[in-house]
Amino acid sequence: MAYSRYWVGLIGILMGILAGFLIGVNPLYVGLILFIPAFIIFFFKNFELTVIGLLILRSALDPFSDQGLTGAFAIGISALTLIYVIVRLLSKQTVHIDSFWCFFAGWLVVQGIWVVLLPLGGLGLGSTYLSDAAREWVRVLSWLMSYLLTLQLKERLHPEQIVNSLFLALVIPLSTAFLQLVVPGHFLPSFLAVNPNQHDFRINGTLGLANTFVTFLIFFIGLVYWKLSIAQKRLPWFLLLGILVFYLVTTKVLVGIGMLVVLIATLVIPRLNFSKTFGGILLLAIMVGLFASTDYGRERLTSITQTPLLNPDIDVSRAVLLAASDDNSFNWRIAQWTSLVGHWQHFPLLGYGLQTTNSLGPMFAWAHNDYVRALVEEGIVGLVLFLLFLGVQLVRLLQIIRSPLSDPSQKQFCSVLFAFLLAAMVGMLTENVWSHTALFLYWFSMLAIASWNWSKFPLRSDSSTALGSPHFQ
């Protein structure tokens, strides 16, 4: 009895601290406190189910970001992870961590320096932007905590069970995207509707923006590729691959084609054989053909020829001038990057602060280049740290792929993650990929399982999600 009162008291104290913090962030969050006791009890009694459920749920929350739900989720998953870890430590039970989590935690602590420097006047902008910087830091913290939370599934679930379960995160976004395609916009709720103008019609599912939906789709295309490489019954996975490619083309986001090219090339080139090469070329040909078959797609492809990239008669200065009069998004990006780099030169070492890019320059817009964003917001120091953070992930995946102790299916899985990260890094040249919160929540959850010992029992390539299946022995 005394032992139970001890835990009740501990949870009560943590809830009080959390409630005080939420009042300062958004009073609406306090309403969630009413559900916390029951949820925490359910969480500890059904740990595996709850963790997988939270991951699946995240893909449906972006339409409610204006109501603060995505922020509440980020804070909630971080608080829930901390509660779980504290309880495990106090009860002298195992808490799983690994070397990358320690690196990630240290990297995030360093990122906090830019939050602290804002009110101290050590950056290009001042304390007015502190709340934006703090929200950005908490957003990345939720990725760190999702990584840690997924690590606690080690020796509870097989990695393939976790991946299979994660495919359920496609259900709501794909269903919503279907409604956006077939139902007139004025019949949909405002938070789901998209521009009904056929020239600018871009579905986004529940991911807020078409570009965000694209990176989400490419991530799952990679996971489907992995399932195709290990499954005995491939037809369902071929059908799902076709559905994902169809939606990818329908988004009309050109960078999606570029990212898919990088993904497929990285997966196919090291293992050149006729079937894989032909399949990869056929998939890209179908996608490009579908994209170019629409007026909007042809217009987007043609617009590239009116940029310095393919037109030697247009230099950067002319592209900047054209951006003010034409409707070419590529020239607009060049103008935006030029403006931001000009601002960066005034504070080259440490930049202006986290999440301040869209407060700079005449356009007041996102950078549409994550490397320029890192340079402007955190200076040369921050850009080096950002590249280091991405590089460490690539090296970690390569180490697992080359390890003789890794399971063959594990090597294939890490190859897919490696290819996707390269594709994302290419996408970062023209898009705000770093701002795709749901994508990286899933990414770090998958990265967490990549280094486990997959050979503890044989991989069941056609296994279901089966969260209730026997644990490791």
C-alpha positions, 0 to 999 in steps of 0.5 A, a space after each residue: 500500500 505504501 509503495 502504491 502511494 509513493 507512485 501516486 504521489 510522484 505522478 501527482 507531483 509531475 502532473 502539477 509541474 506539467 500543469 503549471 508549464 502548460 498554463 504558461 504555454 497555452 491555457 487550453 492545454 490544461 484541459 488535457 490534464 483531466 485525462 492524464 491520470 487514466 491515460 498514464 495508467 493505461 500507458 503503463 499497463 499497455 506500454 507497447 500498444 500505447 507507444 505504437 498508437 501515439 506514433 500512428 496518431 501523429 500523422 493525423 494531427 497537422 490539420 489541428 496545428 492552429 488549435 495547438 494540438 501538435 504542440 500539445 502532442 510534442 510536449 505530451 510525448 516528451 513529458 510521457 517519456 520522462 515520466 516513464 524513464 523516471 519510474 523505471 530508474 526509481 524502480 531500478 529497471 532497465 532503461 534502454 539508451 544507445 550511443 546515438 541517443 547520447 549524441 542527439 541529446 548532446 546536440 540538442 543541448 548545444 542547440 539550446 544555446 541559441 535559445 538562451 542567447 536570444 534574450 541576452 542579445 547575443 544574436 541578430 534578433 532579440 527576445 521578441 523571438 524567444 517564444 518561436 525559438 523555444 517552440 522550435 527547440 521543444 519540437 526537436 526535443 519531441 523527436 529525441 523523446 520519440 527515439 528514446 520511447 521507441 528504444 524502450 520497445 527493445 526486447 518487447 517487440 520485433 522490429 518488423 512488428 513495429 514497422 508493420 504497425 507504422 503503416 497504419 499511419 497511412 490510413 488517415 492521410 491517404 483517406 483524406 487525400 482521396 476525399 480531397 481528390 473526389 469531393 469538392 473543396 467547399 464540402 470539406 471542413 476548412 482544415 481539410 480543404 485544398 485550393 479547388 483551382 485545378 491549376 494549383 490543386 495540390 492534395 496534402 492529406 492531413 500533413 498541411 502542405 503538399 510538400 510535407 505530404 510528399 516527403 511523408 509518402 517517399 518515406 513510406 515508399 522506402 519502407 514498402 520497398 523494404 517489405 517487397 525485398 523480404 516478403 513472400 506475398 508481394 502483391 499487397 505491397 505492390 498494390 500499396 506501392 502503386 497507391 503511394 506513387 499515384 498520390 505522390 504524382 497527384 501532389 504536383 510537387 516537382 521535388 518529389 520526383 528528384 527525391 524519388 530518383 535519389 532514393 531509387 538510385 541509392 538502392 539500386 546502383 549498389 546491387 545492379 541487376 536487370 530486374 531491379 534496374 528495370 523496375 526502378 527505371 519503369 517506376 520513374 518513367 511512369 511517375 515522370 510520364 504521369 506528372 508530365 501528362 498534366 498541364 501543371 506538370 508540363 508547366 513546372 518542367 518548362 519553368 526549370 528552363 527559365 532559371 540559371 540551372 538550365 538557361 545560361 542566359 539567365 544569371 543569379 541577378 537576373 533571376 532575382 529580378 525575374 522573381 518579382 514579375 514572373 510566376 517561377 518558383 525556382 527564381 523566387 527561391 533564388 531571390 529568397 536565398 540571395 536575400 537571406 545570405 545577405 542578412 547572414 553576412 551581418 551576423 556570420 558566426 551565430 546567426 539570428 536565432 532558431 526559427 527566425 528565417 521567416 522574419 528576415 528580408 522583404 519576403 518574410 517567408 521560409 528559406 526553402 533551403 534547410 542549409 541556408 536556414 541553418 546558416 542564417 539562423 545559427 551562423 557558420 557554427 550552426 550549419 557545421 553542427 547541422 551537417 554533423 548531425 546529418 552525417 553522423 546518422 549516415 555513418 551510423 547506418 553505414 556501420 550497421 550495413 557493413 557489420 558482419 553481425 547484422 541480420 540480412 533483413 536489418 542490412 536491407 532496412 538500414 539501406 532503405 533508411 540510408 537512401 531516404 536520408 540522402 533523398 531528404 538531404 537533396 530535398 533540403 536544397 529547395 524545400 523546408 524538409 526540416 520543418 516536417 515534424 511528423 516525418 522526422 518523428 517517424 524517421 527517428 523512431 525507425 532509426 531507433 530500431 535499426 541497431 537492435 539485434 534482429 537475429 534474436 529470433 527468425 524474421 517472419 516476413 509476412 508477420 502481421 502487426 500482432 502487438 500481442 505476439 510473444 516477446 523476446 525470450 
